[in-house]
């Protein structure tokens, strides 16, 4: 068990000092470093920084059965008024990532920061729970019961202390352990899983492993959801920290490779777009930052009249570069090729 009478029980250094963990750590760290370097040197890194939190929000929400699409979230970033509740929930998660970047860099990760992130995700103030947490049962048998509410503040204080002891463990190991501990403490009445997955990425930013939140980690966790929960429960039942950490390190490695692949595909797509279609450079940048764009956004970015902005966008529609769609009273111009790249 990871919690005993209100005290966190952590893996020992000896448990983790084994060849399989070292090998997996090196592979994950190298893949993450290559992604970070690639995101920094490419001219369109801003496009990627805007896009990745969207697909991260979609996948992390889907793990909790809050199902929406990349398409809906991108549309809601331009006009959230008529978005459905699931899309608005994912949009809040995306905003928790983007809004937490500067604080993670400047102040690091704290229990209060985690509380703020959960509040942003849930759209209301989320204090630490005062009621028993959700019991986890399998086949009618109790598998895990979160600690009593009276222990939560102290446990989160211990969690904060552990998460900031960067000189002891590699940040990727600390992130993996911290993610499990947040799940085990279950500090909030709702939103614990989504909060923990946002903290994963922001923790890597806070520790300097990433300069921007360009790792799409929840996609892997969603694809391997059954194993994700199985490995969590194995720590609960038998203290299998190694199995959990190896799973998370592989998730980081695979996700970093996939994120780098998407970054390259987006770069190539943007270059081909500029070569194949006649368009203002600022307009091209905008429709890659916002795959759903409206005339008013072009006016603001490019400093042109609405008439000119409309002509530019309609010209790209006639060239087959964009698709236009009217939803209610609003007209959107959609970069469908970009959305397909992000969805794959």
Order of alpha helices (4+ residues) and beta strands (2+ residues): beta-beta-alpha-alpha-alpha-alpha-alpha-alpha-beta-beta-alpha-alpha-alpha-alpha-alpha-alpha-alpha-beta-alpha-alpha-beta-beta-alpha
